[in-house]
Amino acid sequence: MSEKKPKPRGLGRGLSALMADVNAEPVSMEGGGRAPRNAEILVPIEKVQANPDQPRRQFLQEDLDDLTASIKEKGVLQPLIVRPRDGGAYEIVAGERRWRAAQAAQLHEVPVLIRDYSDVEMLEVAIIENIQRSDLNALEEAQSYKQLMDKFGHTQERMAEALGKSRSHIANLVRLLHLPTDVQDLVLSRKLSAGHARALITSDNASDLAKKIVKGGLSVRATEALVKKDAAGTPEGSAPKRPKTQTEKDADTRALEADLSAAIRMKISIDHKPGGESGTLSISYESLDQLDELCNLLSR
């Protein structure tokens, strides 16, 4: 049995830092100067570099064009959060979108706030900053929640409390990550909305249905009806479906398995006896570390 892991810390410094709740400790500047840690300063844009572990992967060109036009007219109104790197460079913790737009606007300097973050703290802040953006794609938001759970051990309840979200909102988004990759790609490209994707979660034929939804421009309500029709019978022109046996799990059971799996980050299987109130719940672990974690959860 492996050694017990230290208890994961809750959402704390990362979230408060975004609210500028920091100590005014001085930070060394290139050339030997000192600047307050919470002071906004201007740095050459070529000395700022992107975070290679940035959780946000989609930057829509239309949105960047709008931001570029705004920056050309009014400048960068909200400073970037950066951390110092070797050679007088700075790595972006939060604000890569502003940095990209500032480059397109041909700015020579950008305002920054300097923070002395570790690699772990930097990733936590970057994830939280992305979650709090109103234009974040639903799947990107779901991936951010999963990163917080996987890397920092945050529970859905703790994230809901710290981020001002409901637990059901977080749980429903995390369930999107159980969709096939091609369906997730349609959500990332905004060809499918989060509502469409949620309707497809319980479908065994999500990929084919997603193509029909995009091609037909179906609404969420029409998508829900399509999923129900597909689950209940045989679509016109397709081969007959084999009868559903009693051993097959219903949509509610599969959804519950997905929710529990996302909550504890282990595979869950529920075998509920038809017509009865008893059954079996199985948990599969992939390492002794996960077994330790499971034992700790069950013994609380």
JOTA-V56281 format. One record per backbone hydrogen bond with DSSP energy under -0.5 kcal/mol. CO is the residue of the C=O (numbers start at 0). NH is the residue of the N-H. E is the energy in kcal/mol with one decimal. If there is no record, write none. Layout:
# JOTA-V56281
CO|NH|E / CO|NH|E
This chain:
# JOTA-V56281
11|15|-2.4 / 12|16|-2.3 / 13|17|-1.2 / 14|18|-0.7 / 15|18|-0.7 / 15|20|-2.4 / 16|19|-2.0 / 19|21|-1.7 / 22|24|-2.1 / 24|36|-1.2 / 26|34|-1.9 / 28|31|-1.7 / 32|28|-2.8 / 34|26|-2.5 / 35|38|-1.7 / 38|113|-0.5 / 40|111|-2.9 / 42|109|-2.2 / 43|46|-1.8 / 44|47|-1.3 / 46|89|-2.8 / 48|91|-2.5 / 49|51|-0.6 / 50|53|-1.9 / 54|56|-0.6 / 56|58|-0.6 / 59|63|-2.2 / 60|64|-2.5 / 61|65|-1.9 / 62|66|-2.3 / 63|67|-2.6 / 64|68|-2.2 / 65|69|-1.9 / 66|70|-2.5 / 67|71|-2.3 / 68|72|-1.3 / 69|73|-3.1 / 70|74|-2.0 / 74|76|-0.9 / 76|78|-0.5 / 79|81|-0.6 / 79|112|-2.9 / 80|92|-3.3 / 80|93|-1.8 / 81|114|-2.8 / 82|90|-2.7 / 84|87|-0.8 / 85|88|-0.9 / 88|84|-3.1 / 89|48|-2.8 / 90|82|-2.0 / 93|80|-2.5 / 94|98|-2.1 / 95|99|-2.6 / 96|100|-2.2 / 97|101|-2.5 / 98|102|-1.9 / 99|103|-2.0 / 100|104|-2.0 / 101|106|-2.5 / 102|105|-1.5 / 107|44|-2.3 / 109|42|-2.1 / 110|79|-2.5 / 111|40|-2.2 / 112|81|-2.7 / 114|116|-1.2 / 117|121|-2.6 / 118|122|-1.9 / 119|123|-2.1 / 120|124|-2.5 / 121|125|-2.3 / 122|126|-2.3 / 123|127|-2.4 / 124|128|-2.9 / 125|129|-1.8 / 126|130|-2.4 / 127|131|-2.0 / 129|132|-1.4 / 132|135|-1.1 / 136|140|-2.6 / 137|141|-2.1 / 138|142|-2.6 / 139|143|-2.0 / 140|144|-2.2 / 141|145|-2.2 / 142|146|-2.1 / 143|147|-2.1 / 144|148|-2.0 / 145|149|-3.2 / 146|150|-2.9 / 146|151|-0.5 / 147|151|-1.2 / 147|153|-1.6 / 148|152|-1.1 / 154|158|-2.3 / 155|159|-2.4 / 156|160|-2.0 / 157|161|-2.3 / 158|162|-2.6 / 159|163|-0.9 / 159|164|-1.3 / 165|169|-1.8 / 166|170|-2.9 / 167|171|-2.8 / 168|172|-1.8 / 169|173|-2.5 / 170|174|-1.7 / 172|175|-1.5 / 173|176|-1.6 / 174|177|-1.8 / 175|178|-1.7 / 179|183|-2.2 / 180|184|-2.3 / 181|185|-1.2 / 182|186|-1.5 / 183|187|-2.5 / 184|188|-2.1 / 185|190|-2.4 / 185|191|-1.6 / 186|189|-1.4 / 192|196|-2.3 / 193|197|-2.7 / 194|198|-1.7 / 195|199|-1.0 / 196|199|-0.7 / 196|200|-0.7 / 197|200|-0.8 / 199|202|-1.6 / 202|205|-0.6 / 204|208|-2.2 / 205|209|-2.5 / 206|210|-1.6 / 207|211|-1.7 / 208|212|-2.4 / 209|213|-2.4 / 210|214|-2.5 / 211|215|-2.5 / 212|216|-1.0 / 212|217|-1.7 / 218|222|-2.1 / 219|223|-2.5 / 220|224|-1.9 / 221|225|-2.2 / 222|226|-2.5 / 223|227|-2.0 / 224|228|-2.4 / 225|229|-2.4 / 226|230|-2.1 / 227|231|-1.8 / 228|232|-1.9 / 232|234|-0.6 / 234|237|-1.8 / 244|247|-1.2 / 249|253|-2.1 / 250|254|-2.4 / 251|255|-2.3 / 252|256|-2.4 / 253|257|-2.1 / 254|258|-2.3 / 255|259|-2.6 / 256|260|-2.4 / 257|261|-2.1 / 258|262|-1.8 / 259|263|-2.0 / 260|264|-1.6 / 260|265|-0.7 / 266|283|-2.6 / 268|270|-0.5 / 268|281|-3.4 / 269|271|-0.6 / 270|272|-0.5 / 270|279|-2.4 / 272|275|-2.0 / 277|272|-1.9 / 279|270|-3.5 / 279|281|-0.5 / 281|268|-2.5 / 282|284|-0.5 / 283|266|-1.0 / 286|290|-1.7 / 287|291|-2.6 / 288|292|-2.3 / 289|293|-2.6 / 290|294|-2.5 / 291|295|-2.3 / 292|296|-2.2 / 293|297|-2.4 / 294|298|-1.6 / 295|299|-0.5 / 296|299|-0.8
